[in-house]
Amino acid sequence: MSLYFVLLVAIAAAFSVPPRPAPQLYRRYCISCHGSDGKAKTSKGRFSHARDLTDAQWQSDVSDERIFNSIMNGRNVRGNMPAFSNKLNDKEADSLVTFVRSFK
């Protein structure tokens, strides 16, 4: 029975994908609108009214939960941000929240 358990754990470990690092995720999903500096000065960012992630007032007003929800569910209030829940898991979204906070 213990050999079966060890084999099961080994198979699970082989198929588990480690979470991608936040800078890689940001480059893949966020940079086209928010820009490498977070200021949303890209043409796509201006067109979609992307949030300037460096805005000190916004950084102090917004909660981590709201940033997480915006990433996972999208936003259609100020601009048009798509949902990424089909591309990111919760850990990856949490790491992006921390990364967004680094633009303070």
C-alpha positions as CSV (number, residue, x, y, z in Angstrom):
1,M,0.0,0.0,0.0
2,S,2.8,2.5,0.8
3,L,4.4,1.8,-2.6
4,Y,1.1,2.8,-4.2
5,F,1.0,6.1,-2.1
6,V,4.6,6.9,-3.1
7,L,3.8,6.3,-6.8
8,L,0.7,8.4,-6.5
9,V,2.6,11.3,-4.9
10,A,5.4,11.1,-7.6
11,I,2.8,11.2,-10.4
12,A,1.1,14.2,-8.8
13,A,4.4,16.0,-8.5
14,A,5.3,15.3,-12.1
15,F,2.0,16.8,-13.3
16,S,1.9,19.8,-11.0
17,V,3.0,23.0,-12.6
18,P,4.7,25.5,-10.4
19,P,3.1,29.0,-10.4
20,R,4.6,31.3,-12.9
21,P,6.5,34.3,-11.4
22,A,4.6,37.6,-11.2
23,P,7.0,39.5,-13.5
24,Q,6.5,36.9,-16.2
25,L,2.7,37.0,-15.8
26,Y,2.8,40.8,-16.0
27,R,4.8,40.7,-19.2
28,R,2.4,38.1,-20.7
29,Y,-1.0,39.6,-19.7
30,C,-0.6,43.2,-18.4
31,I,2.2,45.0,-20.2
32,S,0.3,45.7,-23.4
33,C,-2.2,47.9,-21.6
34,H,-0.4,49.0,-18.4
35,G,3.1,49.3,-19.9
36,S,6.4,48.2,-18.4
37,D,6.3,51.1,-15.9
38,G,2.6,50.7,-15.0
39,K,1.7,54.1,-16.2
40,A,-0.7,52.8,-18.9
41,K,0.8,55.1,-21.6
42,T,0.7,52.4,-24.3
43,S,-1.7,53.0,-27.3
44,K,-3.8,50.0,-26.2
45,G,-3.8,51.3,-22.6
46,R,-5.0,54.7,-23.7
47,F,-7.7,53.2,-26.0
48,S,-9.0,50.9,-23.2
49,H,-8.6,53.6,-20.5
50,A,-6.3,51.3,-18.5
51,R,-5.5,52.2,-14.9
52,D,-2.2,54.0,-14.1
53,L,-0.9,51.6,-11.5
54,T,1.6,54.2,-10.3
55,D,-1.1,56.6,-9.2
56,A,-0.5,57.1,-5.5
57,Q,-4.1,58.1,-4.7
58,W,-5.4,54.9,-6.4
59,Q,-2.8,52.8,-4.7
60,S,-3.9,54.1,-1.3
61,D,-7.6,53.8,-2.0
62,V,-7.8,50.4,-3.6
63,S,-7.8,47.1,-1.6
64,D,-5.8,44.0,-2.5
65,E,-9.2,42.2,-2.8
66,R,-10.4,44.7,-5.4
67,I,-7.2,44.3,-7.4
68,F,-7.5,40.5,-7.2
69,N,-11.2,40.7,-8.3
70,S,-10.3,43.0,-11.2
71,I,-7.6,40.6,-12.4
72,M,-9.8,37.6,-12.2
73,N,-13.2,39.0,-13.2
74,G,-12.2,42.0,-15.3
75,R,-13.6,45.5,-15.0
76,N,-16.0,47.5,-17.1
77,V,-16.3,50.7,-15.0
78,R,-13.6,53.2,-15.9
79,G,-12.1,51.1,-18.7
80,N,-12.5,47.8,-20.4
81,M,-10.2,45.2,-18.6
82,P,-10.8,41.6,-19.6
83,A,-11.1,38.8,-17.0
84,F,-8.1,36.5,-16.6
85,S,-9.7,33.8,-14.4
86,N,-9.4,31.3,-17.3
87,K,-5.6,32.0,-17.6
88,L,-4.5,32.5,-14.0
89,N,-4.9,30.5,-10.8
90,D,-5.5,32.2,-7.5
91,K,-1.8,32.0,-6.4
92,E,-0.8,33.7,-9.7
93,A,-3.4,36.4,-9.3
94,D,-2.2,37.0,-5.7
95,S,1.3,37.3,-6.9
96,L,0.2,39.9,-9.5
97,V,-1.5,41.9,-6.7
98,T,1.8,42.1,-4.9
99,F,3.5,43.0,-8.2
100,V,1.0,45.8,-8.8
101,R,1.7,47.1,-5.3
102,S,5.4,47.4,-6.3
103,F,4.4,50.3,-8.6
104,K,3.7,52.5,-5.5
